[in-house]
Amino acid sequence: MPRKSIHPRNVLCPIEGCNRLFINQQGITTHIRNEHGRLKRSGPPGNRDQPSGSRSNYLLHHNNSEWSTAPDSPHANDSFCSSSPVNSPPTRTPEPEPELEPEPEGLYTEEIHPFLNGRPCDAEGNYLVSGAPPPPFDPPSDDYYPYEKRTSFELADLLYRREQMSGGNINELLRIWAADSDRDPPFANKADMLETIDATIVGDIPWQCFTLSYDGPLPDKPEPWMKKKFEVYYRDPRLLLQQQLSSRDFVGEIDYAPKKVFDQNGRVFENFMEGRWIWQQADKLAQDPNMHGCTLVPTICGSDKTTVSVATGQNEYYPFYLSQGNIHNNVRRAHRDGISLCAFLAIPKTDREHEDSALFRRFRRHLFHTSLREILKPLLPGMTTPEVVRFGDGHYRRVVYCLGPYIADYPEQVMLACIVQNWCSRCTAHRTDLDGEGGRRSHVLTEALMNTMSARTLWDDYGIVDGIMPFTHYFPHTDIHELIAPDLLHQIIKGTFKDHLVTWMEEYLDLTYSKAEAKKIKAEIDRRIAAVPPFPGLRRFPEGRGYKQWTGDDSKALMKVILPAISGLVPPQMVRTFSAFLEFCYLVRRNTINQETLVAIDAAVARFHHERDIFREVGVRDEDTTLGFSIPRQHALSHYRYLIEEFGAPNGLCSSITESKHIKAVKEPWRRSRRFEALGQMLVINSRMDKLAASRVDFKSRGMLDGPLSEKLELLMGEIPEDADDDDGGDVDGDRIDGEVKLARCPIRSLPKTLDALANHIRVPELPFLINRFLYYHDNPDFDRDAPIPPHLLPTYSQKVEVYPSAVATFYAPSDKSGIGGMYRERIRSTASWQGGPPRRDCVFVVADPDMEGFRGLLVARVLLFFSIKRRKDTTRFPCALVTWFSTLGNEPCPETGMWRVTPDTNSNGHRKMDVIHLDSVLRGAHLIGIAGEDHLPRGFKFTDSLDAFKAFYVNKYADHHAHEIAF
């Protein structure tokens, strides 16, 4: 089959000072749009010749030879309860666009709100002239107060915050230090260290407490909860927001004004300040001329109960978190102190006999809303009267607050919206037909209905709980029904996918087949899941999916591999249902969502609603009524487009953010406590952790953490060694680049260095010819690769060959869990033994045609060897890979799974075709999953055999979100 040429990167970027190399002019254009201007990023392109292939029998016998070439998350009753400026950072200013060939279709334009535009002012609130510099911060100094010197701070930070060492071990370490050193240790003992941390001023926001209690009429035999006082511990939300705004760590990652971002097709949505809701709030405030020039600071709140232990006693806590909407989504997702623990809410309890009583449920709702109202009350003055705050960029600005989105799972949404279970918190669609007609809920509508309807009518016909208004009713321009954030983790991943679709599929098998046959098919699905080849960041299921307790991460991992596992074993329409749902999940999780993506989201929802009828047809769901699919979590899908347009990309408001925060704010402090009356200890631990984190930002911003000690500490404490066997990569900080692939740091020293000896060792006798041909193509890039090379023109390589166990791809993947700049690192392996077991030869995407979009411009190859060669006339080594190729099956993705299919390229002898390519042509790793069709895998089938044992494979675009964006 004629194959498209693979070109090395040898075209230099024309922008002065940039030394990046590219394959062709198209690559330069994409790079310039990304790096040298505020321009749209286009994904790696793609098309190629596509051979036909048979699907009749995909599974082959495995050949054990390592180098075998055989196919390889108005009526509020108050009787139920009794009861200054800082700093922040700068806006992104677009760099001037380079004067190259303009591509208007890729251009982003921004429109800043004309009135609430975040104008800098002085400390008295007087606006500065445009372009005026900020007043200088305090001059840098070497004062590490309250620490004696830098090493004292680094030691306290290491022992208390990073390693969380026990007090006994800290004392022992300091005793050893004192006994074996001429100098006294930085601290006398653990108590001395803790006193020093407690003396820290930056990040010091004290905990406060108020109590609430039942104040209604008491029955003859009152329940214990009616006499109990419930304590709520909290920190001043105004001070927390000011601390976040003043952080010099967020400079360049914060917006000071609402804005609209456009590309050539219309509005683009990414960060919260780019949504419609915040612009509308600014319009309302702009009616008051005193607000003009202010910075609008919206809160982003979240709460969720979490369990710290399954032991008896108090094992539940109810944290309440607070962030501000000005910081970018990537900062909030990275937990770089962009979201703060604000409070611990009270959890009222009673015995089982009374836990479902109307009176107790009513009190629980009042307790929740009254608590939130009291916690957020310090923000109320700043919602109508601006205050001056210093931001991290050094400028003062006049700030006005407002309540923004609330991150919550569905049970929490029911509590927040004061609605009845199984109703929607956002619209009035009836619970029996949630996807039917319905208007928007609002405080105004609720009040009007409460004034005219009975409690029973409110409950039955509108899903409204009578006698209580949400806490947002008492704050200006705030309505909780507008502020419920989209919940990807609990609504979509753990709810619709795991609790609904996977469960329904199993129910279908139980209804359709005998008990024994259903078990057999479920076992086959488990074997296929267990047989999935390894891939960086992919959680494996060695025993299939038979977990007793599922976490959100388990559900996310299963989503990545479910389609190939069920294809051929369940009806095609059921596979298409899963496919449409996964497409929706990956689209809404994107970091930037444009109009094209919004249309695709609508199409995916419509397709999902159509295809899911299969569960009605097979008897799993109710066939005669709308109740079969009238489920709040599934109904939420229909609101996502609206919510994206209101609040920006949902990945900045997902409950996975608060779920992750539970670990640092609740679970780890609880484990460090004495477990008895632990809450007080947890508050102190959180305060100390915040002070250490704030001190690090403060010292770093003043240049006090630079120098030789930083390099030593990085070696001792920081980075995983680049060649670590268990390091698959992960998020990385650093400047944004389109992508690069580098060989591992250290070569394999035990392999032969000469070409002929290496070829014999790895049993690939054609390796010398392949390298010589690669060198000829490199020297003659215009040579027709389908034509034979005259033997006398073929160069002969005789220098040393260095072999490496892996390569590291670093690329821009902001939709995944990446660094602050959106960068992600992934290790690609090709080694004779991985983790002491069989060989591991990973697959990669190779750029074939940069002018084509998606997978059509990519090739898939399997890496048999990473190596480098050096020619006499060159001063640098060529990083290369020995690969085998795959070709596509068909001209379109699979109509059931939506994934492309590939088959190994073989020659007339049935052996796989090999080639040597430059590592610069590799984009990143690719994940292939074997196509089993209706065949069953043999018992004991090993995942390490998968890439050798199938005739055809799915190209898994669901391996991660970046793969979904490039392999469509």
Residue pairs with C-beta under 8 A, 6 or more apart in sequence:
1 49
1 51
1 887
1 905
2 49
2 786
3 48
3 49
3 785
3 848
3 859
3 885
4 48
4 49
4 848
4 849
4 859
5 785
5 848
6 846
6 847
6 848
6 859
6 917
6 918
6 921
7 23
7 24
7 781
7 847
7 921
8 23
8 778
8 918
8 920
8 921
9 21
9 22
9 23
9 27
9 918
9 920
9 921
10 21
10 23
11 21
11 22
11 23
11 24
11 25
11 27
11 28
12 19
12 20
12 21
12 22
13 19
13 20
13 21
13 22
13 28
13 31
13 32
14 28
14 100
15 32
15 36
15 98
18 35
18 36
20 31
20 35
20 737
21 920
22 28
22 31
23 847
23 850
23 920
23 921
24 850
26 45
26 850
26 851
27 738
27 850
29 100
29 101
29 103
30 41
30 42
30 738
30 850
31 738
32 39
32 98
32 100
33 39
33 40
33 41
33 42
33 103
33 106
34 41
34 736
34 738
34 812
35 736
35 737
35 738
36 95
36 97
36 98
37 94
37 95
37 96
37 97
37 98
38 92
38 94
38 95
38 97
38 108
38 110
39 97
39 103
39 106
39 107
39 108
40 105
40 106
40 107
40 108
40 263
40 594
41 592
41 812
42 106
43 853
43 854
43 965
43 966
44 845
44 847
44 850
44 857
44 858
44 923
44 966
45 849
45 850
45 851
45 852
45 853
45 854
45 856
45 857
46 848
46 849
46 852
46 853
46 854
46 855
46 856
46 857
46 858
47 849
47 852
47 856
47 857
48 848
48 849
48 852
48 856
48 857
48 859
48 887
48 888
49 887
50 887
50 888
50 889
50 890
50 891
51 887
51 888
51 889
51 903
52 889
52 890
53 887
53 889
53 890
53 901
53 903
53 951
53 952
54 951
55 889
55 931
55 933
55 952
57 933
57 935
57 951
58 930
58 931
58 932
58 933
58 935
58 950
58 951
58 952
59 930
59 932
59 935
59 937
59 949
59 950
59 951
60 70
60 71
60 949
60 950
60 951
61 949
62 945
62 948
62 949
63 70
63 948
65 763
66 832
66 838
66 839
67 762
67 763
67 764
67 864
68 948
69 884
69 906
69 910
69 911
69 912
69 914
70 910
70 911
70 912
70 948
71 903
71 904
71 906
71 910
71 912
71 948
71 950
71 951
72 862
72 884
72 904
72 912
72 947
72 948
72 949
73 409
73 487
73 488
73 489
73 490
73 493
73 494
73 552
73 654
73 655
73 656
73 657
73 658
73 659
73 660
74 447
74 450
74 451
74 469
74 473
75 450
75 466
75 467
75 468
75 469
76 366
76 369
76 370
76 468
76 469
76 473
76 474
77 216
77 366
77 467
77 468
78 370
79 215
79 216
80 212
80 214
80 215
80 216
80 363
80 366
80 367
80 370
81 212
81 213
81 215
81 366
81 367
81 370
82 211
82 212
82 213
82 215
83 210
83 211
83 212
83 370
83 374
84 239
84 242
84 387
85 123
85 242
85 387
85 388
85 389
85 390
85 396
86 242
86 243
86 245
86 246
86 389
86 390
87 245
87 246
87 247
87 248
87 389
87 390
87 391
87 392
87 394
88 244
88 245
88 246
88 247
88 250
88 254
88 326
88 389
88 390
88 391
88 392
88 393
88 397
89 245
89 247
89 248
89 250
89 251
89 252
89 253
89 254
89 391
89 392
89 393
90 251
90 252
90 254
90 256
90 391
90 392
90 393
90 395
91 118
91 254
91 255
91 256
91 257
92 252
92 255
94 110
97 107
104 264
105 263
105 264
106 263
106 264
107 263
107 264
108 261
108 262
108 263
108 268
109 261
109 262
109 263
110 259
110 260
110 261
110 262
111 259
111 260
111 261
111 262
112 257
112 258
112 259
113 257
113 258
113 259
113 279
113 282
113 286
114 286
115 282
115 286
115 291
115 292
115 293
116 257
116 258
116 282
116 285
116 286
116 291
116 292
116 293
116 294
116 295
116 296
116 400
117 256
117 257
117 293
118 255
118 256
118 257
118 293
118 294
118 295
118 397
119 127
119 128
119 293
119 397
119 398
120 127
120 128
120 132
120 134
120 395
120 396
120 397
121 127
121 128
121 293
121 388
121 395
121 396
121 397
121 398
122 128
122 135
122 396
123 135
123 388
123 390
123 396
124 388
125 386
125 388
125 396
125 398
127 293
128 395
134 393
134 394
134 395
134 396
135 394
135 396
136 394
137 394
137 701
137 702
138 702
140 702
140 703
140 704
141 702
141 704
142 704
144 150
144 152
144 153
144 699
144 704
146 196
146 197
146 199
146 200
147 153
147 156
147 186
147 196
148 186
149 186
150 699
150 704
150 705
150 709
151 186
151 709
152 186
152 187
152 196
153 695
153 696
153 699
154 709
154 713
155 186
155 187
155 193
156 186
156 187
156 193
156 196
156 197
156 692
157 692
157 695
157 696
158 717
159 165
159 170
159 173
159 193
160 193
160 194
160 197
160 688
160 689
160 692
161 688
161 689
161 692
161 693
162 717
164 668
164 672
165 173
166 672
167 190
170 189
170 190
170 193
171 189
171 190
174 185
174 187
174 188
174 189
174 190
177 185
178 184
178 185
186 193
187 193
187 196
194 688
197 688
197 691
197 692
198 688
198 691
200 691
200 692
200 694
200 695
202 691
202 694
202 695
202 698
203 243
203 690
203 691
203 692
203 693
203 694
203 695
204 687
204 691
205 235
205 236
205 239
205 240
205 243
205 687
205 690
206 235
206 687
207 233
207 234
207 235
207 683
207 687
208 233
208 234
208 235
208 236
209 231
209 232
209 233
209 234
210 231
210 232
210 234
210 374
211 229
211 230
211 231
211 232
212 229
212 230
212 232
212 346
212 367
212 370
212 371
212 374
213 227
213 228
213 229
213 230
214 225
214 226
214 227
214 228
214 363
216 226
216 359
216 363
218 226
223 350
223 354
223 360
224 350
225 348
225 349
225 350
225 360
225 363
228 348
230 346
230 348
230 367
231 346
232 343
232 344
232 345
232 346
232 371
232 374
232 375
233 343
233 344
233 679
233 683
234 320
234 342
234 343
234 344
234 374
234 375
235 340
235 341
235 342
235 343
236 378
237 299
237 322
237 342
237 375
237 376
237 378
237 379
238 378
238 379
238 382
238 401
240 322
240 340
240 342
241 297
241 299
241 322
241 324
241 379
241 401
242 389
243 340
243 694
244 250
244 323
244 324
244 327
244 337
244 338
244 340
245 254
245 297
245 324
245 326
245 389
245 391
245 392
245 399
246 389
246 390
246 391
246 392
247 337
247 392
247 697
248 392
248 393
248 697
248 698
248 701
249 336
249 337
249 392
249 697
249 700
249 701
250 327
250 331
250 336
250 338
250 392
251 392
251 393
253 327
253 328
253 330
253 331
253 820
254 326
254 327
254 328
254 331
254 391
254 392
255 271
255 273
255 274
255 326
255 328
256 295
256 326
256 391
256 397
257 273
257 282
257 295
257 296
258 273
258 274
258 278
258 279
258 281
258 282
258 296
259 273
259 274
259 279
260 267
260 274
260 279
261 267
261 268
261 269
261 270
261 274
262 268
263 594
263 595
265 594
265 595
265 596
266 594
266 595
267 594
267 595
267 645
268 274
268 592
268 593
268 594
268 595
269 275
269 592
269 593
269 594
269 644
269 645
269 648
269 649
270 328
270 329
270 591
270 592
270 593
270 648
270 649
271 328
271 329
271 648
271 649
271 652
272 278
272 298
272 300
272 325
272 326
272 329
272 404
272 405
272 647
272 648
272 652
272 653
273 325
273 326
273 648
274 648
275 644
275 645
275 646
275 647
275 648
276 645
276 646
277 404
277 482
277 646
277 647
278 296
278 298
278 325
278 404
281 296
281 298
281 402
281 477
282 296
284 477
285 291
285 294
285 296
285 400
285 402
285 477
286 292
290 386
291 386
291 400
293 398
294 386
294 397
294 398
294 399
294 400
295 326
295 389
295 397
295 398
295 399
295 400
296 400
296 402
297 324
297 325
297 326
297 399
297 400
297 401
297 402
298 324
298 325
298 326
298 401
298 402
298 403
298 404
298 405
299 322
299 323
299 324
299 325
299 376
299 379
299 401
299 402
299 403
299 404
300 322
300 323
300 324
300 325
300 332
300 339
300 404
300 405
300 406
300 407
300 485
300 653
301 320
301 321
301 322
301 323
301 342
301 372
301 376
301 403
301 404
301 405
301 406
301 407
302 320
302 321
302 323
302 339
302 406
302 407
302 408
302 655
302 657
302 658
303 318
303 319
303 320
303 321
303 345
303 406
303 408
303 412
303 658
304 318
304 319
304 408
304 409
304 412
304 655
304 658
304 659
304 662
305 316
305 317
305 318
305 347
306 316
306 317
306 318
306 319
306 662
306 666
306 667
307 315
307 316
308 315
308 316
308 317
308 666
308 667
308 670
308 671
309 315
309 670
313 675
314 678
316 347
317 344
317 347
317 666
317 670
317 679
317 682
318 344
318 345
318 346
318 347
319 341
319 343
319 344
319 345
319 658
319 661
319 662
319 665
319 666
320 341
320 342
320 343
320 344
320 345
320 372
320 375
321 339
321 340
321 341
321 342
321 407
321 658
321 661
321 665
322 339
322 340
322 342
323 332
323 338
323 339
323 340
325 404
325 405
327 338
328 652
329 591
329 648
329 649
329 651
329 652
330 591
330 652
330 814
330 818
330 820
330 821
330 822
331 338
331 820
332 338
332 339
332 652
332 657
333 651
333 652
333 657
333 817
334 731
334 819
334 820
335 657
335 660
335 661
335 664
336 820
337 690
337 693
337 694
337 697
339 657
339 658
339 661
340 690
341 661
341 665
341 686
342 375
343 371
343 375
344 679
344 682
344 683
345 368
345 371
345 372
346 367
346 371
348 360
348 363
348 364
348 367
349 355
350 357
350 360
354 360
362 465
362 467
362 468
365 415
365 418
365 465
365 468
366 468
368 415
369 418
369 468
369 469
369 470
369 471
370 471
372 471
373 471
373 474
376 403
376 471
376 475
379 401
379 403
379 475
380 475
382 399
382 400
382 401
383 400
383 401
383 402
383 475
383 476
383 477
384 400
384 476
385 400
386 398
386 399
386 400
387 398
387 399
388 396
388 397
388 398
388 399
389 396
389 397
389 399
390 396
391 397
402 476
402 477
402 478
403 472
403 475
403 478
403 483
404 483
405 483
405 484
405 485
405 647
405 653
406 416
406 480
406 483
406 484
406 485
407 485
407 487
407 653
407 654
407 655
407 657
407 658
408 416
408 484
408 485
408 487
408 655
409 487
409 489
409 490
409 491
409 655
410 487
410 490
410 491
410 495
410 632
410 633
413 425
413 484
413 487
414 420
414 421
414 423
414 425
416 425
416 470
416 480
416 484
417 425
417 426
417 441
417 470
417 480
417 481
417 484
418 446
418 464
418 465
418 468
418 469
418 470
419 425
419 441
419 463
419 464
419 465
420 431
420 459
420 463
420 464
420 465
422 431
422 463
422 632
423 431
423 463
423 632
424 434
424 438
424 441
424 463
424 632
424 635
424 636
424 639
425 441
425 480
425 481
425 484
426 440
426 441
426 481
426 484
426 639
427 438
427 439
427 440
427 441
427 639
428 438
428 439
428 440
428 441
428 445
428 462
428 463
429 435
429 436
429 437
429 438
429 635
430 436
430 438
430 461
431 463
431 630
432 625
432 626
432 627
432 630
433 626
433 630
434 630
434 631
434 632
434 634
434 635
435 609
435 626
435 629
435 630
435 635
435 638
436 626
439 445
440 481
441 481
442 479
442 481
442 482
443 469
443 470
443 472
443 473
443 479
443 480
443 481
446 464
446 469
447 469
449 458
449 462
449 464
450 458
450 464
450 466
450 467
453 461
453 462
455 466
455 467
458 464
458 465
458 466
459 465
459 466
470 480
471 480
472 478
472 479
472 480
472 483
482 646
485 643
485 647
485 650
485 653
485 654
486 588
486 636
486 639
486 640
486 643
486 644
486 647
486 650
486 653
486 654
487 636
487 654
487 655
488 585
488 588
488 589
488 650
488 651
488 654
488 655
488 656
489 552
489 654
489 655
489 656
489 659
490 552
490 633
490 655
491 633
491 636
492 584
492 585
492 588
492 633
492 636
492 637
493 552
493 555
493 556
493 559
493 585
494 550
494 552
494 555
495 633
495 634
496 581
496 631
496 633
496 634
496 637
497 555
497 558
497 559
497 581
497 585
498 550
498 555
498 558
499 633
500 631
500 633
500 634
501 577
501 578
501 581
502 545
502 558
502 562
504 615
504 620
504 621
505 566
505 570
505 574
505 578
506 522
507 620
508 570
508 574
508 615
508 618
508 620
509 518
509 521
509 522
509 570
510 518
511 618
511 619
511 620
512 518
512 618
513 521
521 569
523 544
524 569
524 936
524 937
525 544
525 545
525 565
525 566
525 569
526 541
526 543
526 544
526 545
526 546
527 544
527 936
527 937
527 939
527 941
528 564
528 565
528 932
528 937
529 541
529 544
529 545
529 558
529 561
529 562
529 565
530 540
530 541
530 542
530 543
530 544
530 943
531 930
531 937
531 941
531 942
531 943
531 945
531 946
532 538
532 540
532 541
532 561
532 564
532 929
532 943
532 946
533 927
533 928
533 929
533 943
533 944
533 946
533 947
534 540
534 840
534 943
535 842
535 925
535 927
535 956
535 959
536 728
536 729
536 826
536 827
536 828
536 925
537 728
537 729
537 730
537 816
537 826
537 959
537 960
538 557
538 560
538 561
538 927
538 959
539 553
539 554
539 556
539 557
540 943
541 557
541 558
541 561
545 558
547 554
552 656
552 659
559 582
559 585
559 958
560 956
560 958
560 959
560 960
561 929
561 956
561 958
562 578
562 582
563 575
563 578
563 579
563 582
563 897
563 898
563 899
563 954
563 958
564 897
564 899
564 929
564 930
564 931
564 932
564 954
564 956
566 574
566 575
566 578
567 575
567 896
567 897
567 931
567 932
567 933
568 932
568 933
568 934
568 935
569 934
571 614
571 618
572 896
573 611
573 613
573 614
574 611
574 614
574 615
575 896
575 897
576 607
576 611
576 895
576 896
577 608
577 611
577 612
577 614
577 615
579 896
579 897
579 898
580 604
580 607
580 608
580 611
581 604
581 608
582 898
582 958
583 600
583 604
583 607
583 898
584 601
584 604
584 605
584 608
584 637
584 640
586 958
586 961
586 964
587 593
587 597
587 600
587 601
587 604
588 601
588 640
588 644
588 650
589 650
589 651
589 815
589 961
590 597
590 649
590 651
590 815
590 961
590 965
591 649
591 651
591 814
591 815
591 822
592 649
592 814
593 601
593 644
593 649
598 641
598 644
598 645
601 640
601 641
601 644
602 641
605 637
605 638
605 640
608 637
609 629
612 629
615 621
615 628
616 622
616 623
616 628
616 629
617 623
621 628
621 629
622 628
640 650
643 650
644 650
647 653
651 815
664 689
665 686
666 682
669 681
669 682
669 685
669 686
669 689
670 678
670 682
672 681
672 685
673 681
673 682
673 685
674 681
696 705
699 705
720 727
721 727
722 744
722 745
722 808
723 744
723 745
723 746
723 805
723 806
725 834
725 835
726 835
727 827
728 826
728 827
729 808
729 809
729 824
729 825
729 826
729 827
730 817
730 824
730 825
731 816
731 817
731 818
731 819
731 823
731 824
731 825
732 810
732 818
732 819
732 823
732 824
732 825
733 819
733 820
733 821
733 823
734 819
734 821
734 823
735 821
735 823
736 812
736 821
736 822
736 823
737 810
737 811
737 812
737 823
738 811
738 812
739 809
739 810
739 811
739 812
739 923
739 924
740 809
740 810
740 811
740 920
741 807
741 808
741 809
741 810
741 828
741 879
741 919
741 920
741 922
741 923
741 924
742 807
742 808
742 810
742 879
742 919
743 804
743 806
743 807
743 808
743 866
743 868
743 879
743 919
744 804
744 805
744 806
744 807
744 808
744 866
746 804
747 802
747 803
747 804
747 868
748 803
748 804
748 805
751 758
751 761
751 803
752 758
752 760
752 761
752 801
753 800
753 801
753 802
754 800
754 801
755 767
755 768
755 771
755 797
755 798
755 801
756 768
758 767
758 801
758 803
758 867
759 765
759 766
759 767
759 768
762 864
762 865
764 864
764 865
764 882
764 914
766 914
767 882
767 916
768 797
769 794
770 882
770 914
770 915
770 916
771 797
771 869
771 880
771 916
772 794
772 795
772 796
772 797
773 789
773 794
773 916
774 880
774 915
774 916
774 917
774 918
775 795
775 797
775 871
776 783
776 789
776 793
776 794
776 795
777 783
777 785
778 878
778 918
779 795
783 789
797 869
797 871
799 869
799 870
799 871
799 872
800 869
800 870
801 867
801 868
801 869
802 867
802 868
802 877
803 865
803 866
803 867
804 866
804 867
804 868
805 829
805 830
805 831
805 866
806 827
806 828
806 829
806 830
806 831
806 866
807 827
807 828
807 863
807 866
807 879
807 881
807 919
807 922
808 825
808 826
808 827
808 828
809 825
809 826
809 827
809 828
809 922
809 923
809 924
809 925
810 823
810 824
810 825
810 826
811 823
811 824
811 826
811 923
811 924
811 962
812 818
812 822
812 823
812 824
813 822
813 823
813 824
813 960
813 961
813 962
814 822
815 961
815 962
815 965
816 824
816 960
816 961
816 962
817 824
818 824
824 962
826 924
826 925
828 842
828 844
828 863
828 922
828 924
828 925
829 840
829 841
829 842
830 840
830 841
830 842
830 863
830 864
830 865
830 866
830 881
831 839
831 840
832 839
833 839
834 840
837 944
838 942
838 944
839 944
840 944
841 862
841 863
841 864
841 947
842 862
842 863
842 925
843 860
843 861
843 862
843 863
843 886
843 925
843 926
843 927
843 928
843 947
844 860
844 861
844 862
844 863
844 881
844 883
844 922
844 923
844 924
844 925
844 926
845 858
845 859
845 860
845 922
845 923
845 924
845 925
845 926
845 966
845 967
846 858
846 859
846 860
846 861
846 883
846 917
846 921
846 922
846 923
847 857
847 858
847 859
847 921
847 922
847 923
848 857
848 858
848 859
849 856
849 857
850 857
851 857
853 968
854 966
854 967
854 968
855 893
855 900
855 955
855 957
855 966
855 967
855 968
858 923
858 966
858 967
859 885
859 886
860 885
860 886
860 902
860 926
860 928
860 955
861 881
861 883
861 884
861 885
861 886
861 915
861 917
862 883
862 884
862 886
862 947
863 881
863 882
863 883
864 881
864 882
864 883
864 884
864 914
865 881
865 882
866 879
866 880
866 881
866 919
867 880
867 881
867 882
868 877
868 878
868 879
868 880
869 877
869 878
869 880
870 876
870 877
870 878
871 878
878 918
879 918
879 919
879 920
880 916
880 917
880 918
880 919
881 916
881 917
881 919
881 922
882 914
882 915
882 916
883 914
883 915
883 916
883 917
884 904
884 905
884 912
884 913
884 914
884 915
885 904
885 905
885 912
885 913
885 915
886 902
886 903
886 904
886 905
886 928
886 953
887 902
887 903
887 905
888 900
888 901
888 902
888 903
889 901
889 902
889 903
889 952
890 901
893 899
893 900
893 901
893 968
894 900
894 901
894 954
897 954
898 957
899 954
899 955
899 956
899 957
899 958
899 967
900 954
900 955
900 957
900 967
901 931
901 952
901 953
901 954
901 955
902 928
902 952
902 953
902 955
903 951
903 952
903 953
904 912
904 951
905 912
905 913
906 912
906 913
907 913
923 966
924 962
926 955
926 956
926 963
926 967
927 955
927 956
927 959
927 963
928 947
928 953
928 954
928 955
928 956
929 946
929 953
929 954
929 956
930 946
930 947
930 949
930 950
930 952
930 953
930 954
931 950
931 951
931 952
931 953
931 954
932 950
941 949
947 953
955 967
956 963
956 967
957 963
957 964
957 967
957 968
958 964
